[in-house]
Amino acid sequence: MPLNKLTPSPVSRWRSLHQIALLWGSSITAAGLAFATQLVLARHLDPATYGIFGSSLALITMLSQFSGFGLQGFWLKAFGQEGWRAQRWVAGSLHFVVMSTALTLIAFAAWAQFGPNDDTTRMTLLLMAPSIAGLAAIELTISKLQLEERYLFISLWQISPQAARLVLIAVAFVVVGASQRLAAVAIVYTVVALLLVAVTVRQIVRMGAPDFDLHGHGPRGVDSGESVASTPAFAIPTIRTVAREAWPFGLDVILYLAYMQISNVLLKYLDGNQAAGLYYAAFNIMNAIYLLPIVLYTKFLLSKQHRWARNDKPRLLSSLKLGSAAMLVIGVLAMLFIWLVAPTLVPLLFGHKYADASGLLNILAVCVPLRFLSTSVGSVLSTGDHMRHRVKLKSICAIVCIALNVALIPRYGTSGAAVVTVITELTLLLLFSVSVFRRYEQLFTDTPPRATEMPA
């Protein structure tokens, strides 16, 4: 193995650090704006009303993954393996997004209308329904920009929706009365979602155009994909083929959101809006902390790991070792910091009516080092042919999470939900670690690069 293949040049290393700093900076800014929005909502809504909003947004966030159902992850794999030839997937992807979004919206509207919802919850769900497409649009556009390595535009794309929501909600709260605030918030989310969808459709269409600026695969030429339709092995895929290739990535994210968000939803239906509101306050703090590994792995490293898994497995192993050590140390420090400040942090940020959420935050703090480490360990299972196995592991965690929540929430309320979250995170870390150990040879034994043909 050539030394320069394992050791990046100083210029390359500096460029990577600059890109990571840019993504972290913008993600912190976006998270800060999102967190500020939650503080505004929490301070202007009572815990029960805040619980309705939080559980509605949690449900919408989970269902948004059915819109496109894994395309954002599949694109990174397809272009990482096929290079320019992967443009053949764009037309089918666009049709698949439209079809999957329509079906998701129909199912969501049916749940809102006929599910066990009170009038306020039903109205909130229906008003926020377009946010399903809006949240999916954010992820699809980020995936396209990752392929182009346009990290500045990723940064702006992350910040813009959060800034727009915060400004519009602040204006709405000045204009409308207290009784109309929840409806105003739902409308704001919908307006922003529609704007995001309009931009994303154009971005997807451009992925199949000659001016698509794909990075990491050399200049676009005849041999690299200008005539892919004429090559039988690289024929234009149908919608069914797109769905068959994308579903593991979609299910992976849905299962992650299931054990990440399901407690917010189940608390509302099993313990009431008040409990959901308190838990959602603690959840928002945890969500902000989880930003660090999310940005590093999903926004920066993932597209590179797909290339390393095919062409540079020693570098993939190196990234796993370094990343895991760093995530463990940072996660433990973050956990200790939360324990130190939790009693004063929650009342300071959300107000004294949310003071009971401090105890929940102390329990959830144990999740931080577990989540940080599992993000690093599990990232290598997103590469190559290991995605379906990763989905199986997350399925186990989702089942554990839902079953324990249903068993413990009626008896222990919010504390039971918090303990279930810790158990779920520990289970996921153990499953990921054992799987990587057993698949070590497949994951990290270097093999000569070969032409990869995906089904058509």
matplotlib code that plots the C-alpha trace (Angstrom):
import matplotlib.pyplot as plt

x = [0.0, 1.6, 2.3, 0.7, -2.5, -2.8, -1.3, -3.2, -1.1, -0.9, -3.0, -5.7, -5.7, -6.1, -8.9, -10.7, -10.4, -11.7, -14.7, -15.4, -15.2, -17.5, -20.1, -19.8, -20.1, -23.2, -24.7, -24.1, -25.7, -28.7, -29.0, -28.8, -31.6, -33.7, -33.1, -34.0, -37.3, -38.0, -37.3, -39.7, -42.4, -41.9, -42.0, -45.2, -47.0, -48.0, -46.4, -49.6, -49.8, -46.0, -46.5, -49.0, -46.6, -43.6, -45.4, -46.8, -43.3, -41.8, -44.4, -43.8, -40.1, -40.4, -42.8, -40.8, -38.3, -40.9, -40.8, -37.9, -37.4, -33.6, -32.7, -30.3, -28.2, -28.5, -27.3, -24.0, -23.5, -24.5, -22.3, -19.5, -19.5, -20.6, -19.3, -20.8, -22.8, -25.0, -26.7, -28.9, -30.7, -31.9, -35.1, -36.3, -35.4, -37.6, -40.6, -40.0, -39.9, -43.2, -44.9, -43.6, -44.4, -48.0, -48.6, -47.0, -49.2, -52.4, -51.5, -50.6, -53.9, -55.8, -54.1, -54.7, -58.4, -59.3, -56.6, -57.1, -56.5, -58.4, -59.5, -56.4, -54.0, -56.0, -55.8, -52.1, -51.3, -53.3, -51.8, -48.3, -48.7, -46.6, -43.7, -43.2, -42.1, -40.2, -38.0, -37.3, -36.4, -33.7, -32.0, -32.2, -30.6, -27.8, -27.1, -26.8, -24.5, -22.3, -21.7, -20.6, -18.6, -20.3, -20.0, -20.7, -24.1, -24.8, -24.1, -26.5, -29.1, -29.0, -29.3, -31.9, -35.0, -34.2, -33.8, -37.0, -39.0, -37.7, -38.3, -41.8, -42.8, -41.6, -43.7, -46.7, -46.6, -46.7, -49.7, -51.9, -53.5, -52.5, -55.3, -54.1, -50.4, -50.3, -52.1, -49.8, -46.7, -48.1, -48.7, -45.2, -43.7, -45.9, -44.9, -41.2, -41.7, -43.3, -40.4, -37.9, -39.7, -39.6, -35.9, -35.2, -37.1, -34.8, -31.7, -32.7, -33.3, -29.9, -28.3, -28.9, -27.7, -24.3, -23.3, -23.7, -20.4, -19.7, -16.4, -14.0, -14.5, -12.5, -13.9, -17.1, -16.3, -17.8, -16.3, -17.5, -21.1, -22.2, -23.8, -24.8, -28.2, -26.4, -24.5, -26.7, -25.1, -25.9, -29.5, -31.9, -33.5, -37.3, -39.0, -39.2, -35.4, -34.9, -37.1, -35.3, -31.9, -33.0, -35.2, -32.4, -31.2, -34.7, -35.5, -32.2, -33.1, -36.7, -35.5, -33.1, -35.9, -38.2, -36.1, -35.0, -38.5, -41.0, -40.9, -42.2, -45.1, -46.0, -45.8, -48.6, -50.9, -50.0, -49.3, -50.8, -49.8, -48.1, -45.7, -44.9, -44.1, -41.7, -39.9, -39.7, -37.9, -35.2, -35.1, -34.3, -31.2, -30.1, -30.8, -28.5, -25.7, -26.0, -25.2, -21.5, -21.4, -24.2, -22.4, -19.1, -20.4, -23.5, -22.6, -18.9, -17.5, -20.2, -19.7, -15.9, -16.4, -18.2, -15.2, -12.7, -14.7, -14.2, -10.7, -8.9, -10.0, -7.0, -8.0, -11.6, -10.1, -8.0, -11.0, -12.9, -10.2, -9.5, -13.2, -14.2, -11.5, -12.4, -16.2, -15.8, -13.7, -15.9, -19.1, -18.0, -17.0, -20.4, -22.2, -20.3, -21.1, -24.8, -24.9, -23.2, -25.5, -28.8, -30.5, -30.1, -30.0, -33.5, -35.4, -33.1, -33.8, -37.4, -38.8, -39.7, -42.8, -40.4, -38.2, -39.2, -37.4, -34.1, -34.3, -35.1, -32.0, -29.8, -31.0, -30.7, -27.1, -25.9, -26.9, -24.3, -21.1, -23.2, -24.6, -21.3, -19.4, -22.2, -22.3, -18.6, -18.7, -21.9, -20.8, -18.7, -21.7, -23.3, -20.7, -20.5, -23.0, -23.4, -26.4, -29.0, -27.3, -27.2, -31.0, -31.5, -29.6, -31.6, -34.8, -34.0, -33.4, -36.6, -38.6, -36.8, -37.5, -41.2, -41.9, -40.2, -41.9, -45.3, -44.5, -42.9, -44.6, -48.0, -46.3, -43.3, -44.2, -41.4, -38.8, -39.6, -39.3, -35.9, -34.6, -35.8, -33.8, -30.6, -31.3, -31.9, -28.7, -26.6, -28.2, -27.4, -23.8, -23.3, -24.9, -22.8, -19.6, -20.1, -21.1, -18.0, -15.8, -17.3, -17.2, -13.7, -12.2, -15.0, -14.9, -11.2, -9.2, -8.0, -8.9, -8.1, -10.6, -13.1, -15.9, -19.1, -22.3, -25.6, -28.8, -30.9]
y = [0.0, 3.3, 5.6, 8.6, 6.7, 6.4, 9.8, 12.8, 15.8, 18.8, 20.8, 18.0, 17.7, 21.5, 21.6, 18.8, 20.6, 23.8, 21.9, 20.2, 23.6, 25.2, 22.4, 22.4, 26.2, 26.3, 23.3, 24.9, 28.1, 26.1, 24.2, 27.4, 28.9, 25.7, 25.7, 29.3, 28.5, 25.8, 28.2, 30.8, 28.1, 26.7, 30.1, 31.1, 27.8, 25.9, 22.4, 20.6, 22.7, 22.4, 18.6, 18.6, 20.5, 18.3, 15.0, 16.2, 17.3, 14.0, 12.0, 14.2, 13.8, 10.1, 9.9, 12.4, 9.6, 7.7, 10.7, 9.5, 6.5, 6.4, 8.2, 10.6, 7.7, 5.7, 8.5, 8.7, 5.0, 4.9, 7.9, 6.6, 3.2, 4.2, 7.8, 9.7, 6.6, 7.0, 9.9, 7.2, 7.0, 10.6, 10.3, 7.3, 9.0, 12.1, 9.9, 7.8, 11.0, 12.2, 8.8, 8.1, 11.6, 11.4, 8.0, 9.3, 12.4, 10.3, 8.0, 10.9, 12.7, 9.5, 9.1, 12.8, 12.5, 9.1, 8.4, 8.8, 12.6, 15.5, 18.4, 20.5, 17.7, 16.9, 20.5, 20.8, 17.6, 18.6, 22.1, 20.7, 17.9, 19.6, 19.6, 15.9, 16.9, 19.9, 17.9, 15.3, 18.1, 19.3, 15.9, 15.3, 18.6, 18.1, 14.7, 16.3, 19.1, 16.5, 14.8, 18.2, 18.9, 22.3, 22.7, 26.4, 25.8, 22.9, 25.4, 28.0, 25.3, 24.1, 27.6, 29.1, 27.1, 27.5, 31.2, 31.6, 29.6, 31.6, 35.0, 34.1, 32.5, 35.6, 37.8, 35.6, 35.7, 39.5, 39.5, 36.6, 36.0, 33.3, 31.0, 31.0, 30.5, 26.8, 27.1, 30.0, 27.9, 25.0, 27.4, 28.8, 25.3, 24.6, 27.9, 27.1, 23.5, 24.5, 26.8, 24.0, 21.6, 24.1, 24.5, 20.8, 19.7, 21.9, 20.5, 16.9, 17.7, 19.3, 16.1, 14.5, 17.5, 17.9, 20.7, 18.6, 19.1, 15.6, 15.5, 12.6, 10.8, 12.9, 14.9, 13.8, 12.0, 9.4, 6.5, 7.9, 8.2, 10.4, 7.4, 5.2, 4.3, 2.6, 0.3, -2.7, -3.1, 0.5, 0.8, 3.4, 2.1, 1.9, 3.3, -0.3, -0.6, 2.7, 1.6, -1.8, -0.1, 2.8, 1.1, -0.1, 3.4, 4.7, 2.0, 2.7, 6.3, 5.5, 3.0, 5.5, 8.1, 5.4, 4.9, 8.6, 10.1, 7.5, 8.3, 11.8, 10.3, 7.5, 9.8, 11.9, 9.0, 7.0, 9.7, 12.9, 16.2, 17.5, 14.6, 14.9, 18.6, 18.0, 15.2, 17.2, 20.0, 17.6, 15.9, 19.3, 19.7, 16.2, 16.8, 19.8, 17.8, 15.0, 17.5, 16.9, 13.3, 13.9, 16.6, 14.8, 11.5, 12.2, 15.6, 15.1, 11.6, 9.4, 10.1, 9.7, 6.4, 4.9, 5.7, 4.3, 1.1, 0.4, 1.8, 2.4, 0.1, 0.8, 4.5, 3.4, 1.4, 4.4, 6.7, 4.2, 4.0, 7.7, 8.6, 6.1, 7.3, 10.9, 10.3, 8.4, 11.1, 13.9, 12.0, 11.3, 15.0, 16.1, 13.7, 15.1, 18.6, 17.9, 16.4, 19.5, 22.1, 20.3, 21.5, 25.1, 24.8, 23.6, 26.2, 28.9, 28.0, 26.9, 28.5, 27.1, 25.4, 22.9, 22.4, 18.7, 18.1, 18.5, 15.0, 13.6, 15.3, 13.7, 10.3, 11.0, 12.3, 8.7, 8.3, 10.9, 8.7, 5.7, 7.7, 9.3, 6.0, 4.0, 6.7, 6.1, 2.3, 2.0, 4.3, 1.6, -0.6, 1.9, 1.0, -1.7, -4.5, -4.1, -1.8, -4.5, -6.0, -2.5, -2.2, -5.6, -4.3, -1.1, -3.1, -5.0, -1.7, -0.2, -3.2, -3.1, 0.7, 0.5, -2.6, -1.2, 2.2, 0.6, -1.4, 1.3, 4.6, 3.8, 2.9, 5.2, 8.0, 10.3, 8.6, 5.3, 6.7, 8.2, 4.9, 3.1, 5.5, 4.7, 0.9, 1.3, 3.3, 0.7, -2.1, -0.4, 0.2, -3.5, -4.7, -2.4, -3.3, -7.1, -6.8, -4.8, -7.3, -10.3, -8.5, -7.2, -9.0, -8.0, -4.4, -3.7, -6.2, -4.2, -5.6, -4.3, -1.7, -3.3, -2.0, -2.1, -2.6, -2.0, -3.6, -1.8]
z = [0.0, -1.0, 1.9, 0.2, -0.1, 3.7, 4.6, 3.3, 2.1, 4.4, 1.9, 1.8, 5.6, 5.9, 3.4, 5.2, 8.6, 7.0, 5.5, 8.9, 10.7, 8.1, 8.6, 12.3, 12.4, 10.2, 12.0, 15.4, 14.0, 12.6, 15.9, 17.8, 15.7, 16.1, 19.8, 20.1, 18.2, 20.8, 23.6, 22.1, 21.8, 25.3, 26.9, 24.9, 25.1, 28.2, 28.6, 27.4, 24.2, 23.7, 24.1, 21.3, 19.0, 20.0, 19.5, 16.2, 14.9, 16.1, 14.1, 11.1, 11.4, 11.4, 8.5, 6.4, 5.8, 3.8, 1.3, -0.9, 1.5, 1.6, -1.6, 0.2, 1.5, -1.7, -3.9, -1.9, -2.4, -6.1, -7.1, -4.9, -6.7, -10.3, -10.5, -13.4, -14.5, -11.5, -13.2, -14.7, -11.4, -11.3, -13.5, -11.6, -8.3, -9.1, -9.9, -6.8, -4.6, -6.0, -5.6, -2.1, -0.9, -2.1, -0.4, 2.8, 2.9, 2.3, 5.1, 7.5, 6.7, 7.4, 10.8, 11.7, 10.8, 12.1, 14.7, 18.5, 18.3, 20.0, 17.9, 18.6, 17.8, 14.6, 13.4, 14.2, 12.3, 9.2, 9.1, 9.4, 6.9, 4.1, 6.5, 5.7, 2.2, 3.5, 5.9, 3.2, 0.8, 3.2, 3.3, -0.4, -1.3, 1.3, -0.3, -3.7, -2.4, -0.6, -3.9, -5.3, -2.1, -1.9, 1.8, 1.9, 0.2, 2.7, 5.5, 4.0, 3.3, 7.0, 8.4, 6.1, 7.2, 10.9, 10.5, 8.5, 11.1, 14.0, 12.4, 11.1, 14.5, 16.3, 14.0, 14.3, 18.1, 18.0, 15.6, 16.8, 20.2, 22.7, 21.6, 17.9, 18.6, 17.9, 14.6, 13.6, 14.3, 12.2, 9.3, 9.6, 9.3, 6.2, 4.4, 5.0, 3.8, 0.5, -0.2, 0.5, -1.8, -4.7, -4.4, -4.0, -7.2, -9.2, -7.4, -8.2, -11.9, -12.1, -10.9, -14.3, -16.3, -17.9, -15.6, -12.4, -10.6, -9.2, -7.2, -6.6, -9.9, -12.4, -15.3, -17.0, -20.2, -22.6, -20.7, -17.3, -18.2, -21.1, -22.8, -19.8, -21.4, -24.2, -21.9, -20.9, -17.5, -16.8, -18.2, -16.9, -13.7, -13.2, -10.1, -8.7, -9.1, -7.3, -4.5, -4.2, -3.9, -1.7, 0.9, 3.3, 3.6, 4.2, 6.8, 8.5, 9.2, 10.0, 12.7, 14.0, 14.3, 15.8, 18.9, 18.9, 18.6, 19.5, 23.2, 22.4, 20.5, 22.9, 26.0, 24.5, 23.8, 27.0, 29.6, 28.2, 26.7, 29.8, 30.1, 26.4, 26.8, 29.7, 27.9, 24.7, 26.6, 27.7, 24.3, 22.6, 24.7, 23.9, 20.2, 20.2, 21.8, 19.3, 16.6, 16.8, 15.6, 13.2, 11.4, 11.3, 10.0, 7.9, 6.5, 5.9, 6.3, 4.9, 1.2, 1.7, 3.6, 0.6, -1.6, 1.0, 1.4, -2.2, -2.9, 0.4, 3.3, 5.5, 5.5, 6.5, 9.4, 10.4, 10.4, 12.6, 15.2, 15.4, 15.3, 18.0, 20.4, 19.9, 20.2, 23.4, 25.1, 24.0, 24.9, 28.4, 28.9, 27.6, 29.9, 33.0, 31.8, 31.6, 35.1, 36.4, 34.8, 34.4, 37.6, 36.6, 32.8, 32.1, 34.3, 32.9, 29.3, 29.3, 32.4, 35.9, 34.6, 32.9, 36.0, 36.3, 33.0, 34.8, 36.2, 32.8, 31.4, 34.0, 33.0, 29.2, 29.7, 30.0, 26.3, 25.1, 25.2, 24.0, 21.0, 20.1, 20.1, 18.2, 15.5, 14.8, 15.1, 13.1, 10.3, 8.6, 8.5, 6.1, 3.4, 0.8, 1.2, 5.0, 5.0, 5.2, 8.2, 9.8, 9.2, 11.0, 14.0, 14.2, 13.8, 17.0, 18.8, 17.5, 18.8, 22.2, 22.4, 21.5, 23.6, 26.7, 26.3, 26.1, 29.2, 31.3, 30.4, 31.9, 35.2, 35.4, 33.0, 31.7, 33.8, 32.3, 28.8, 29.7, 31.0, 27.9, 25.8, 27.7, 27.3, 23.6, 23.0, 24.9, 22.9, 19.7, 20.6, 21.6, 18.4, 16.2, 18.0, 17.8, 14.1, 13.2, 15.1, 13.3, 9.9, 10.3, 7.4, 5.0, 6.1, 6.3, 4.2, 1.2, -2.2, -5.7, -7.0, -9.4, -11.6, -9.6, -11.4, -9.6, -10.9, -13.4]

ax = plt.figure().add_subplot(projection="3d")
ax.plot(x, y, z, "-o")
ax.set_aspect("equal")
plt.show()
